[in-house]
Amino acid sequence: MSVIDNKKNKVGLLRSGVIVSAMTLLSRFLGLARDIVFASFVGAAAGADAFFVAFKIPNFLRRLFAEGAFAQAFVPVLSEYREKGTHEAVKNLIDRVCGCLGVTLALLTVLVVLAAPAVTVVFAPGFWDDPYKFDLAQQMLRITFPYLLLISLTGFAGAILNSYDRFAIPAFTPVLLNVCLISSAVWVSPYFDQPVIALAWGVLIAGMVQLAFQIPFLWKLRLLPQPKVDFKDDGVKRILLLMAPAIFGVSVSQINLLLDTVLASFLPTGSISWLYYSDRLVELPLGTIAIAIGTVILPSLSRQHVNKNSEQFSATMDWALRCILLVAIPAAIALMMLSAPILSTLFEYGKTTANDIAMSSLSLKAYAIGLLAFMLIKVLAPGYFSRQDTKTPVKIGIIAMFVNMVLNLLLVIPFHFYWQIGHVGLALATSLAAFLNAGLLYRGLRKDKHYHPNKGWGIYIARLFFANVLMAILLFFAISYIDSWSDLSAVQRVINISVICISGLSIYVSALFLVGFRINHIKKA
């Protein structure tokens, strides 16, 4: 591959990455607005814990059947059909995958709706001793779980669009979820005896709206599925074989978070909500940058693998890793240092108390420690799945999951009994396990010679170190001037945190520029 082609590929990836990031950023900001509304309307009480469990179960499985394991298995196969086959062959694959996916999820949905109490016991066993939380959780689970079918088909449509480089539409689609949930909380909840149930209906309606939104764009590509159930189809069998182990490889962090929910259900009321609010802030850079880059590079890596272009494959991975470090390190530092001010500014209203903010702040610091690892996993995993290698990530995923479970038990017990902050132990265990996962994924790519770092990493790391140290010093002095964010009005909080964040970003970018970093370094990575 020529240098010119390589540069064009990087510019194209950067442009696509910016588009996806912009759409995702809009969605994440609306997601924060949604969580602010949640905090005001339901706070961190028993009803909030019940809803977050009922929402997390289908949302967790969404990561497996939609943009997670399914996409990682489906996109490489679809890319191969597109590169080597005809449009008709691609359409036939899509029809059969849609039929098999749809019937499988429909059966799963019926099963879970009928067995909602048992499923609630499995995912939140600590609710068993609290009849109110348990009944509310299983009641809302029956409403929210069909969302899995709808959002998985939405993810299926999005994977097709991404494979044809139509990144903006799938990236914008989550905005509709947040709009529906905000509307449900603000305008629909007053009509319910238990307002939190309105949020569950909002989830279901959002699934319908998101799926309907993508249909016209598939029709324009002449790829609107006509579902056919054929599990014997070669393409379907290949996807199923790739998908089964991929569930572990790509979704380890989500499985770890779900294990946190199970253990947190035994902790004091509010623990699940504290973890939820802190996790939502970590999801902002994770979703805006890491998932966007992972989404953009997967089709490219798949095509490069099919065309046996190993140099371009490695160069694409190198570009992705540099982009991640550029954002992940300052984001992690900022979230650790500004955890309480940010949480107070966003959520300390209505039913959310200062104690809720203090508890959420501690778990946010613990999650922020692992932010770099969370983001690295999102771009390292495609390096395997694009080559249709799911065995290696599953082995790594099992190791990381086992370590996370052990760390959960080792950390949650002393954190709970000595300091009454067991939820912090859960968050810290998740972060430490994520570093192990990312490290093993990276080592595997290097060992098998699928990735080799380009020149210039030494000076790149030095520039990042210098800029992040200057930013951390500024943030330290900036937050020391305010003793209690809870005593400030909402307007004062917003103004102060905005000034601090803009100042931190400005000093970071200026410091990078001062030591010679230019945006061309990312384009040429």
Salt bridges, closest charged atoms under 4 A:
ASP35 OD1 - ARG34 NE 3.49
ASP35 OD2 - ARG280 NE 2.72
ASP49 OD2 - LYS133 NZ 3.76
GLU67 OE2 - ARG62 NH2 2.96
GLU67 OE2 - ARG63 NE 3.53
GLU80 OE1 - ARG238 NH2 2.91
ASP95 OD1 - LYS91 NZ 2.92
ASP165 OD1 - ARG303 NH2 3.71
ASP230 OD2 - ARG96 NE 3.54
ASP234 OD1 - LYS237 NZ 3.98
GLU283 OE1 - ARG28 NH1 3.53
GLU311 OE2 - HIS452 NE2 3.55
ASP318 OD2 - ARG322 NE 2.82
ASP389 OD2 - ARG387 NH2 3.90
